[in-house]
């Protein structure tokens, strides 16, 4: 779930991009970017923490691909000044 869904905020286009980023990260690394031992900790990570860089799991990941995945997993993209469309 995206941060917006977890917090029951309005669903915006960033929600779909966040989901795409999760899938891209899983396809590229074989790992989910947010891992926790309980549901509440997982929700906390989704809302508050940055995902680890792709290079953490895959040193051969091109920098541009890492930036794309990072951008899709950004929280509050509108407020951070990142333009998605």
Backbone as CSV, one residue per row, in Angstrom:
resi,resn,N_x,N_y,N_z,CA_x,CA_y,CA_z,C_x,C_y,C_z
1,UNK,0.831,-1.183,0.000,0.000,0.000,0.000,0.874,1.244,0.000
2,UNK,0.395,2.262,-0.654,1.125,3.526,-0.690,0.916,4.284,0.615
3,UNK,1.759,5.279,0.887,1.569,6.088,2.091,0.180,6.733,2.143
4,UNK,-0.334,7.158,0.990,-1.662,7.779,0.965,-2.748,6.785,1.374
5,UNK,-2.638,5.565,0.903,-3.625,4.554,1.249,-3.547,4.176,2.728
6,UNK,-2.353,4.024,3.229,-2.162,3.663,4.634,-2.757,4.734,5.548
7,UNK,-2.598,5.994,5.167,-3.077,7.098,5.990,-4.506,7.509,5.637
8,UNK,-5.129,6.778,4.717,-6.494,7.055,4.283,-6.643,8.474,3.748
9,UNK,-5.613,8.952,3.035,-5.650,10.245,2.360,-6.294,10.075,0.994
10,UNK,-6.394,11.178,0.289,-6.892,11.132,-1.082,-5.922,10.347,-1.945
11,UNK,-6.480,9.525,-2.813,-5.654,8.743,-3.725,-5.343,9.614,-4.939
12,UNK,-4.065,9.762,-5.226,-3.622,10.593,-6.348,-2.762,9.738,-7.272
13,UNK,-2.306,10.344,-8.365,-1.485,9.583,-9.311,-0.202,9.065,-8.669
14,UNK,0.268,9.709,-7.639,1.478,9.259,-6.951,1.282,7.869,-6.354
15,UNK,0.051,7.533,-6.001,-0.245,6.213,-5.435,0.130,5.108,-6.417
16,UNK,-0.272,5.280,-7.676,0.058,4.286,-8.699,1.552,4.245,-8.972
17,UNK,2.203,5.400,-8.959,3.645,5.436,-9.186,4.398,4.764,-8.044
18,UNK,3.915,4.945,-6.827,4.533,4.280,-5.682,4.447,2.764,-5.846
19,UNK,3.274,2.288,-6.237,3.100,0.845,-6.463,4.012,0.345,-7.569
20,UNK,4.143,1.121,-8.634,5.055,0.768,-9.717,6.492,0.686,-9.193
21,UNK,6.883,1.630,-8.349,8.220,1.614,-7.766,8.476,0.378,-6.928
22,UNK,7.468,-0.052,-6.185,7.586,-1.273,-5.376,7.833,-2.471,-6.289
23,UNK,7.023,-2.576,-7.344,7.156,-3.701,-8.273,8.509,-3.653,-8.980
24,UNK,8.929,-2.469,-9.415,10.240,-2.338,-10.080,11.357,-2.774,-9.149
25,UNK,11.293,-2.344,-7.897,12.324,-2.716,-6.923,12.352,-4.231,-6.729
26,UNK,11.174,-4.836,-6.612,11.115,-6.288,-6.423,11.651,-7.032,-7.648
27,UNK,11.318,-6.552,-8.843,11.804,-7.203,-10.059,13.316,-7.068,-10.215
28,UNK,13.843,-5.908,-9.852,15.273,-5.648,-10.034,16.156,-6.258,-8.952
29,UNK,15.611,-6.402,-7.742,16.448,-6.866,-6.630,15.993,-8.195,-6.044
30,UNK,14.749,-8.568,-6.294,14.203,-9.772,-5.668,13.777,-9.536,-4.233
31,UNK,13.758,-8.265,-3.806,13.399,-7.944,-2.421,12.400,-6.796,-2.393
32,UNK,11.549,-6.812,-1.393,10.614,-5.706,-1.168,11.411,-4.576,-0.510
33,UNK,11.184,-3.326,-0.908,11.985,-2.239,-0.331,11.695,-1.951,1.141
34,UNK,10.535,-2.346,1.627,10.203,-2.121,3.027,9.942,-3.472,3.687
35,UNK,10.801,-3.821,4.626,10.690,-5.110,5.307,10.592,-4.848,6.807
36,UNK,9.664,-5.553,7.454,9.508,-5.416,8.902,8.965,-6.720,9.461
37,UNK,9.126,-6.888,10.762,8.677,-8.132,11.391,7.240,-8.068,11.903
38,UNK,6.585,-6.918,11.733,5.172,-6.821,12.100,4.483,-5.842,11.157
39,UNK,3.179,-5.955,11.086,2.415,-5.095,10.188,2.541,-3.622,10.587
40,UNK,2.471,-3.340,11.875,2.554,-1.942,12.320,3.921,-1.334,12.008
41,UNK,4.979,-2.112,12.124,6.316,-1.605,11.772,6.445,-1.398,10.265
42,UNK,5.813,-2.277,9.501,5.817,-2.118,8.048,5.109,-0.825,7.657
43,UNK,3.965,-0.568,8.240,3.223,0.667,7.965,4.067,1.877,8.342
44,UNK,4.737,1.815,9.485,5.610,2.917,9.915,6.705,3.173,8.876
45,UNK,7.316,2.114,8.380,8.380,2.270,7.382,7.842,2.876,6.089
46,UNK,6.689,2.403,5.644,6.111,2.929,4.402,5.844,4.418,4.524
47,UNK,5.366,4.850,5.670,5.016,6.250,5.863,6.237,7.125,6.132
48,UNK,7.201,6.635,6.893,8.261,7.506,7.422,9.671,7.293,6.893
49,UNK,9.963,6.144,6.339,11.351,5.872,5.966,11.545,5.821,4.460
50,UNK,12.742,6.150,4.051,13.109,6.015,2.642,13.436,4.553,2.355
51,UNK,13.176,4.173,1.141,13.570,2.818,0.748,15.088,2.796,0.561
52,UNK,15.718,1.668,0.804,17.161,1.600,0.582,17.465,1.721,-0.915
53,UNK,18.599,2.283,-1.269,18.959,2.400,-2.687,19.074,1.021,-3.335
54,UNK,18.789,0.953,-4.620,18.922,-0.312,-5.345,20.323,-0.889,-5.190
55,UNK,21.314,-0.015,-5.138,22.698,-0.480,-5.051,22.976,-1.250,-3.758
56,UNK,22.096,-1.112,-2.767,22.236,-1.895,-1.540,22.127,-3.382,-1.847
57,UNK,21.257,-3.717,-2.788,21.018,-5.106,-3.148,21.690,-5.502,-4.455
58,UNK,21.953,-4.504,-5.274,22.468,-4.803,-6.605,23.464,-3.725,-7.028
59,UNK,24.721,-4.012,-6.883,25.758,-3.009,-7.147,25.862,-2.619,-8.619
60,UNK,25.331,-3.443,-9.511,25.423,-3.134,-10.936,24.236,-2.316,-11.454
61,UNK,23.367,-1.850,-10.555,22.199,-1.066,-10.979,22.657,0.291,-11.516
62,UNK,22.228,0.636,-12.729,22.608,1.944,-13.284,22.035,3.081,-12.433
63,UNK,22.781,4.148,-12.339,22.376,5.286,-11.511,21.025,5.857,-11.954
64,UNK,20.786,5.932,-13.248,19.519,6.488,-13.732,18.345,5.613,-13.304
65,UNK,18.518,4.319,-13.316,17.459,3.415,-12.880,17.194,3.584,-11.389
66,UNK,18.251,3.773,-10.640,18.104,4.007,-9.208,17.333,5.301,-8.950
67,UNK,17.603,6.340,-9.735,16.880,7.601,-9.590,15.401,7.439,-9.932
68,UNK,15.111,6.661,-10.959,13.714,6.437,-11.351,12.962,5.736,-10.227
69,UNK,13.539,4.675,-9.707,12.878,3.933,-8.629,12.746,4.823,-7.397
70,UNK,13.785,5.573,-7.066,13.734,6.474,-5.916,12.604,7.492,-6.080
71,UNK,12.471,8.051,-7.271,11.435,9.046,-7.525,10.046,8.457,-7.357
72,UNK,9.846,7.242,-7.839,8.520,6.632,-7.703,8.193,6.307,-6.250
73,UNK,9.211,6.064,-5.440,8.982,5.713,-4.028,9.039,6.916,-3.095
74,UNK,9.171,8.115,-3.657,9.198,9.328,-2.837,7.865,9.518,-2.131
75,UNK,7.943,9.929,-0.894,6.732,10.260,-0.156,6.484,11.752,-0.318
76,UNK,5.256,12.101,-0.458,4.898,13.514,-0.578,5.630,14.186,-1.737
77,UNK,5.573,13.584,-2.898,6.300,14.077,-4.068,5.924,15.501,-4.420
78,UNK,4.682,15.856,-4.294,4.265,17.225,-4.619,4.944,18.236,-3.703
79,UNK,5.036,17.906,-2.434,5.623,18.831,-1.471,7.145,18.899,-1.603
80,UNK,7.749,17.868,-2.130,9.208,17.861,-2.236,9.693,18.545,-3.507
81,UNK,8.762,18.946,-4.376,9.138,19.647,-5.586,9.441,18.728,-6.768
82,UNK,9.244,17.450,-6.603,9.501,16.508,-7.706,8.303,16.540,-8.625
83,UNK,8.541,16.750,-9.896,7.465,16.753,-10.861,7.347,15.385,-11.489
84,UNK,6.172,14.811,-11.398,5.971,13.452,-11.886,5.273,13.402,-13.235
85,UNK,4.615,14.457,-13.626,3.877,14.419,-14.892,4.342,15.512,-15.824
